[in-house]
Amino acid sequence: MDLTSTIGAIVAIVTAILALGINLHVLHEHRRKKFKAELENYEEYFHKYYLPETCKNINLLIKDKAAQNLTRLKFIDHSLLTYFINLHEKRLLVLDQILDLLFFSHSLINISVIEEKYEFKSKLLFPKVSMALNYFGYVFFLLYAIYLYMPFSSEIFEGWIKIFVTIGAIFAGFISLNRAVILAKIMDM
């Protein structure tokens, strides 16, 4: 019986290792296909929609939809994407980073056009105060989660409820940290 369980454990370990290798290969293949599709989207956009002489006869709606298709962001239009590409060409920003930042913080940023130039402002009245409160919330929730498991803490919650409250406090702390980091990046723009 010991030999059977040992062989079964070895077979299970080898199978898990092989499955992990196959999954990593599939993951890398998926990533390669994603980058290839992204490259094709960029090439199509630059050949058809980016240069003014190639897109004179194309409707603005189609150019805007092409920009949205390229960035996968609904609030981006052709002129804003062209503005970002021009800044990227001058090496003033990294296009992928700015698109990621806009994806996560578009609800916090007000984008306006003033005299052919884009202006980005925070929609929050006091972004520094909001950022500080979010950092405070992160520290508070994590300290509260730690406090729940200290031996001197009172038994406010029992059993499973204590575990759920702790997990909730940790999640709330990380949500506060994420929002604070996004606000910090917005203020650096």
C-alpha positions, -999 to +999 in steps of 0.1 A: +000+000+000+029+024+008+044+018-027+011+025-044+006+058-026+042+068-032+039+061-069+006+079-070+021+110-054+050+110-078+027+106-108+005+135-095+036+157-090+049+150-125+015+156-140+012+189-122+046+200-134+038+191-170+005+208-168+022+240-155+047+239-184+019+235-209-001+263-193+029+286-194+034+278-231-002+286-238+000+318-218+032+330-237+016+320-271-015+341-262+007+370-252+026+368-285-007+367-305-019+397-285+012+417-294+010+407-330-027+418-332-018+450-315+010+457-340-014+450-369-039+475-353-012+502-350+000+496-386-036+499-399-042+530-379-010+547-391-015+538-428-052+547-430-061+573-403-030+590-388-015+611-416-037+640-427-031+634-464-043+597-461-074+605-441-088+636-458-118+618-472-126+597-442-154+608-419-146+620-384-168+593-369-148+565-386-115+581-375-128+583-339-139+547-340-105+536-354-088+555-325-112+537-300-105+504-316-067+510-313-068+521-277-099+501-266-111+532-248-145+546-255-137+582-246-106+586-269-111+604-302-089+608-332-074+641-323-066+631-287-048+600-299-029+620-325-019+644-298-006+615-276+012+599-306+029+632-314+041+635-278+053+599-280+072+606-312+090+635-294+097+611-265+078+632-240+056+603-229+051+566-233+019+559-252+011+526-235+016+541-200-006+571-207-033+549-222-032+526-191-034+557-168-064+570-187-081+536-186-079+535-148-085+572-141-107+586-169-135+592-144-112+614-123-098+635-152-115+663-171-100+666-207-107+699-225-094+715-257-082+751-254-068+768-285-057+736-302-041+723-270-053+697-246-057+706-209-060+678-183-075+687-149-087+667-120-124+664-115-118+663-077-119+696-058-090+687-035-070+659-051-041+662-026-065+659+004-083+630-013-050+612-020-039+617+017-073+604+029-069+573+007-034+566+020-048+571+055-076+546+047-050+521+035-031+523+067-062+523+089-078+492+072-046+472+073-040+481+109-076+472+118-071+438+101-040+432+121-057+444+153-084+418+149-059+390+153-039+404+182-043+384+214-053+415+234-081+425+210-116+421+224-138+395+208-160+418+187-165+392+160-166+355+164-153+327+141-160+331+105-173+366+108-139+377+121-123+362+090-147+379+066-143+412+084-105+409+082-106+400+045-129+429+039-106+453+057-076+441+037-096+446+004-107+481+015-071+489+023-059+479-011-087+497-028-077+529-009-041+523-019-050+518-056-070+550-057-043+570-039-017+558-064-040+568-093-045+602-078-007+606-073-002+598-110-029+622-121-012+650-101+021+642-118+005+647-152 
